[in-house]
Amino acid sequence: MQLPSAFPDEILFSRIIRHFTLNGITSANYLLMTLGSPKLSIHPYLTAGLERISRLSQEMPVELLNQQTLAPLFIHFLPSHATSISLGLISTNAAEAIRACQLVCAREKEPLSIKYCPTCAKADAENFGVPYWHRSHQIPGIESCSSHRVKLVHFPLKGHARLRLSLLPPLLEHPIQSSALSRDFARYSYDLLQKVSVTNKPFVLNDFKKKLSKLGYVTEKGYYRRRLLLRELYLFTEELGYESLDWVPRSRKDYRYISSLLSGKVTQHPLKYLVLGFWISRQAVHFKQSKPVLNDHTYNRTVEELCIELLQQGESMASISRLTGKSRCFIKSLALRLDIAVNLKPKKITESVKKRIMFLAGKGFHRSVIAKRVGISVGSVEQQISSSPSLVQWRKQCKYESRRRKYKLRVMKFISQGTTVIRQQVKASCSAEFYWLYAHEKQWLEAHLPIAQKPIVKPRVDWRQRDKLLIPKVCSIMKKYQNKLSRTQVDLLLGGHGWLTKYKSKIPKTMMVYRALSAKK
């Protein structure tokens, strides 16, 4: 008997239940007939044995895999395990496929169940005469119907075979409305599932990084702004209203969650990437809506060019800061550097004050000294100085030369204190000066440091002293045993250190005494 034809968005498990109900045989006989073994278990959304099941229908195993299971979603997010997942499901090796899907490895687990929408079940019964299980409802972590904005109801699956007569969605459940955000997330997940079912395009983590970079969550050096990213993602996931905290960040400081997710080196459940991708898609929409459109060429310009244009148009620093996301300090520095007039209150920094700041800065005065003389803050002085790149470079050069002279003088003064100074003493006493000169003036440092001396090896044992100590001990032992002991026996009585055997050449006086005593026996 052929499998019943598939309804729209019906999962393969639902067709098997309908086929099993129509046959009217026991579950063991049905499993033996369809899968070749009465001991096999059927997974609701990762159904294995597709090659044997395809013989009962007019579809190919690959068609069943892509259109009636959730395998395309797992293959998309786990491209390195794509072959194992496909081969495991096409054959009857369900354990290998589930292991390759990382459902066993991931710490985020949920009791195995099958989900349905009460509104969809009633509509299916009216349109097709029987309710059935939808593939879009079985995506892990999805708790809302993408069509009706209704919470999905979990139906637990018990028993090894998971086969039961008429195991189809009941029609008596009262629908409960879900949040709009949960419904949008379900739509996003279902659209992605349909897309990857057709294209089989693998997931590339670097695509997420590029999108995050456009949104400002990646630094110029390629590092993630984890604090900002985690704060925004945490606030977003709170709106989703997940009861389990395994899928989402536990707090605003759950840096392990975001680091593991974006590292690409730790096994992650596909739902985490679904949540992150959905959040990025919504952030991108908000970013496009809030981005100012001045003319057709605005998108091709940098943020700095946009700030310059707005300054020239007479926009206030507050409005420019809101539009570009840059700080008022950055905008003010940009205006000062390009000599663009900005209306600021109070006007304490007049043109005469600016000229005085530049004059004193050119003479090499410290910024705190300049601030005291003109009566403004150190930050304002720094901002005025930074508006002139040539002056900044000149002050850097002055600071470098001053530090070089100061450090050289300190090192030479320490070396001149005595004739027995060695390099290690210079390094210990003038540590900062030594390392700075080593990095910037290595040739000068090597030329003026004391000549390196070869280390003097100090023996661990003072054999002269030990030779003197052993003489009375050897005399006492030989006298006690009437001078009849060999060197080995005497050495054992001394503790077995090998002094009279291995190291006899190092204790000549003791050996002389021993020979004299042993000659009297």
N, C-alpha and C positions, 0 to 999 in steps of 0.2 A: 504494500500500500504506500503510495507516494505521500510526501510531506504536504500539508496544506500550503497553499500559496501565501506568500508573505504580505501582510498588510503594511500600510505606510508607517515607516519608522518602527517596525516590529523587530524585536530582538530574536535571535535564533532560538534561545531557550523557550520563548513563548510558543514558537511553532512546534517545538518538540513536545511541550506540554499538551498542546491541542492534538497532536498526532497520537501521543500516548493515550489520551482520553478516548479518542475515536477507536483505537485498536481494542481497548477493553481487556488487556492482558496484564500480568503482574509486572512489576518494575524490573525484576531480575530477568524475566524473559524478554522484556523490551530492550534492556541494555545489551543482552546477548544478541538480539536480532540487529540492532542498529550499530553498536560499537564493538561487538565481538567478545564482550566479557561482562558477566553479571556483577562484577565487583568494582566497575569503574564509577566515578563520581562526575556529575555534570555541573560545571561552574556556570552561574547565571549570565555573566557578561564576558567571560573568557572561555567559551565552550570549545573543547578539544574534540578530536576525531572528525574533522571536517571532511576529510577524504571519503570516509565511510558514509557520513551523513549525506554528502552530495549525490551518492548513488540513489538516494530516496527522493531526490528533487532534480530539477532540470538546470540547476546552477552549478558553476564551477566552485571548487574549494576556495579559491582566491576571492571569488565574488562573495561567498558567505563570510569570509574573514573580514573583508573591507566594508561590507554593507550591513552586517547583522551581528557584529560583536564590537567590543570596545578596543580590540587589538590595535587599530590604526592610531588611537590616541597614545597608547603606551609605546608603540613603535616610533611615533613622532618624537616623544620626549626622551626615549632611550634608544637612539640610533645604533649604539654599539651592540645592543642585544636584539636588533631587529630580526636577524636570521634565526636565533634561538626561539624567539616568540613565534614566528611564522611556522617554522618546522614543528615546534611542539604542539601548536593548535591544529595544524593540518593532520598530523599524526594523532595518536591517542596518548601522547606523553604530556598530559596536562600539568604534571608536577614541574617539569622542566620549563614550560611556558610561564607558569605563575612565578617560579623562582627568577626567571629572566625579567619579568615585569617588576621585580624588586618589591613585591607585596610582602614577602617574607622578611626581607632585609630591613625595610624601613621601619622606624619605631612607631610611625603613625598607623595604627590599625583600628578597624572598626568591625563589629560583628557582621558576619556575612548576611546580607538581606537583599531583598529585591523591592524596588520602590515603584509607586504608581501615583497618579493624580486622580482624585475622585471625579473631577469634572471630565477629564479625558476618558475615564472608564465609562461614564454614562453616555458620552458622545459616541464612543466606539460601539457600544451596545446598540445605540439607535441607528448608526450608519452601517455597521458590518454584522450586527446580530450577536456579537460576542465581544467582551472587553479583552484586551491583551496588554502585554508588557511592552513599554516603549524603550527603545535604545537610549534616547536622549535623557530619560529619567534615571538611568543607571550609572551615569558618570559619578565617580566617587566625590563626595563633598557637595554635590548639588542638592539643594533642599527645596527648590521651587520649580514649578512647571514653567517652561519658557513661553508657553502659549496663553495660559489662563491666570497667571499670578496667584497660584494656589500652592500651599505647602504640600510637599510630597509625603506620602504615608509609607513607613517602612513595614515590610512584611518579612519577618525572620524566616530563614530557611534552615530546617532541622533535618537530621538524618543524613546518612552517607550518600545515598543516591540523589537526594533532593528532588525526587519524582513523586508527584502526588496527583491523583485524578482530579481534574477540574481546578488545578492550581492556577487560577486566573484572578485578576483584580476583582474584589467584591464591589457591589454597587450600593451598599448601604452606608458607606462612610460619608460624613458631612464635610464638605470642603472648608478649609481655613485659609483666609487670605494671607499671603506673604508680603514682604516688603518689596518696593519697586526696585531697590538695589539688588536684592536676591534674585528677582526675576531677570534683571539685566545681566547678571552674572551667568545665569542659566542660558540665556540667549547667546552670550559670548562663547560659552563652552560648547554649545550645540553647533554654532556656526564654525568653530574651529574643528570640531569632530567631522562635520560634513566636508570641510575643505581638505583635511589630511586624508580622509577616506578616498578622495579622488586623486590628489596630487602625490601623496606619499612623501611629501617634502620633510626632511629631517629637521629637528630642532637645533638651532645654533645659539648658544648662550651669548655669543658676541653681538648678536642682533639686539638683545635686551640692553647690552652695555651701550651700544650706539644710540638707542632711543633714550636711555637715561642720561647720556651725555648731552643730547639736544635739550633735555629738560633741566639741565644744570645740576645733576646729581653725581657727576664725575668731574674730577679736577683736571687741570691741563696736563698733569703727569700721568693720568689714567687711573687714579685711585678713586674708590667710591666714597662719597660723603655719607658715611654710614649713619651718623647721628641724625642728619636731616632726612635721609631716606627712610630710616626706621621709624622716626616720629610720624611722618606722613602716612606710611604704610600701616602703622599700628592704629592710627585714628580711623583709617579707611576700613580696616578689617573689623573694628568694633561695630561699625554700622552694618556689616554683614550679619552679625548676631550669631556666630558659631557657638554652639554649646561646648564643643571640644576645643581645647587650646592647642592641640597637637598640630593643627594645620596652619596656624597663624602665630604671629609673635605674641609671647606671653606678656610682655611689657614694653615700654619705650626704651628699655635698656637691654633687650634681648639681642645683643649684638651677635651672639652665636648663630641665631636663626638666619640673619641676613648674610653673614660671612659664609656659612655653609652653603646657602642657597646660590650665591653668586660666585663661589670659588670654582665650581665645575668639577671638584675632586671628591665630593661626598655624595653618597646615594641619597636622592631626594624623591619624595612621592610626587607624581605628576600634578596633583592638585595644587601644590605650592607654586609651581610655575604657572598654572592657570590663574591663581589669585594674583600673582605678580603681573602677568600679562594683561589681565583685566584692569588692574589699577593703572598700569602704564597707558593703556588705551584711553582711559578716562582723563588722565593727566594731560595727554597729548591734545585732547579735545578742548580742555580748559585753557591750555597754553595757546592754542590757535585763536580762541575766542578773545583772550585778553591781550594778545599781541597787537600793538598799534600799527595801523596801515597808513603810512604817510604818502607813499607813492609806489609805483610798480617796482622800483629797484631797492626798496627797503630790505627785503629778505636776503639780498646778496651782500649786504653791508655788515660790518662788525658792530658790536654793541658800542664800541668807542666812537665810531663814525656816527652812529645814531645819536649818541649823547651830544656830540659836537653840533650836529644839525639842529637839535632841539635847543641848545644853548644860543645858537645864532638866531633862532626864531624868537628868542625872548622868553622861553618857558622857564618857570621857577624850578629850583633844584628839587623841591619836594615832588612836583609833578613828574619830573624826569626820573627821579628815583623810583616812583611807583610804576612808570611805564617800562623802564629797562631793568629794574631789579638791582641796580647799582646803588652804593651808599652815597650820601650827600658829600662825604669826605672825598670820595673818588671823583665826583662831578666837580667839586670845587677845585681840586688839584688840576683837573683837566682844563678848567677855565683859566686858572692862573698860568698854566704852562703855555697856553695858546693866546694869552692876553685878551680873553673875551670878558667884557664887562658883565658883572653879575651884581644885581641889586641885593645887598645884604644889610641887615640891621642887627646890632648897632654898628656904625661905621667907625670903629676905633682904629682899624688898620688903614690909615690913609696912605697916600702916595709917598709922603715924606717918611713915614714909618717904614714902608717897604724898602725905600732907598737906604735907610739907616741899617735895616736888617741885612741887606745885601752887602753893604760896605763892611760891616763887622764880620759877616760870614766869610767874605773874601780875605779878611785879615787873619782868619783862623780862630776866631773866638768860639768858645763852646756855646752850644745852643741855650743852655740854662743861663749862662752869663748874659747872652743877648736878650733873653726873655726878661731878665731883671732890669736891664738898662732901658728897654723900650716899654716895659710895663704890660706885657701880654703873656699868654701861656706858652709853654715849651712846644706844645703841639702846633700852635699857630706859626711859631718860628720855623719848625720843621716843614710845615706845608709851604711856606714862602720859599725856603731854600730849595725844596724839591721841585719847584716850578722852573728852575734853571738847571738843566742837565749838565751844562759845562761847569757851573759852580759846584754841583754835587760831585763831579769827577775830580775837581781841584781839591776839595776838602778830603776826599778819600785818599788822594795822593799825599796830602799834607799829613794825614793821620798815619799813613803807612810809613812815611819817612821819619816821623816823630817816634813811632814805636820801634823802628829799626835802630835809631840812634840810642834810644833809652835801653833797649835790651842788650845791645853790644857793650854799652858802658857798664851795665851791671855784671855781665859775664867777665869782662876784662878786670873789673875791680875785684871780683871774687878770686880770679886766678892769681892776681898779683899779691894776695895776702900771704902766700907761702910757696916754697919751692917744691913741697911734697904733695901738692894738690893733684889728684887723679881725676879722670873723666867722670867716674861714677859720682864723685863728690860734687862736681859741677852740675851734673844732671839732677842730683837730689836737692841741692840747695837753690838752684835757679831753674826749677822745673818748667815753668811757663816760658821763660826766656829761651831755654834750651830747645824746646819743641818748636817754638815759633821760628827761631833761626834755622833749625834743622829743615823746616818746611820751605822757608823763603830765602835763606842765605846759607845754604849748606856748605858751599866752597869756603866762605869766610869762617864758618864755625870749625870746619876741619883744619883750617890753617892756624887757628889761634888756640885750639884746645891742647892740653898737655899731650905729649907723645904717649900713645897707647903702650902699656907695659904688659909683658907676658905674665899670666897668673902664676904665682908660686904655689906649687903643690905642697900642702902640709900633710904629712903622714898621719894616719888615724891613730897609730900606736907609737908611743915614745919608747923605742926598743932599748935605749941606754938605761932608762929608768926601770924598765921591766927586767933587764939583765941584773941590775943591782938587787931588785926585790926577790928574784928567783934563787939567788945563791944561798941564803939561809934556809929557804924552804927545801931545796935539794939536799943540803947537808943534813937537815933534820930527818928527812925520809930515808936517806942512805944509812944514817947511823941507826935508825930504828930497825932496819932490815939487814944490818951487818954488811952493808955494801955489796949485797948480792942481787940487786935489781938491775934489769936492763933499762935502756933509755925509754922504751915503749911503756914498761911497767911504771916507771917514775912519772912519765907524762900522763898516764891514766890516773895516778894518784893525785896529780896536780889539777885534774879536771878534764883531761883529754882534749886540750886545745891545740896539740901538735907543736908545742913550743920546743920540745927536745927532739922532735923528728922532722917535721916539715919546715920549721923556722929555726933550726939549730944554728944556721949561719948568722943569724941576727943577735944571738946571745953568746958571744965567744967566751966571756968570763965564766958564765954558768957551765958551759961545756968543758972548760978547763978544769973547774972544780969537780965535775962529775967524773972525768977521766982519772983525775988524781985519786978520788975515793974508790972508784971501781978497781984500781990497780992494787989496793991494799987487801982485797978479799982473799 
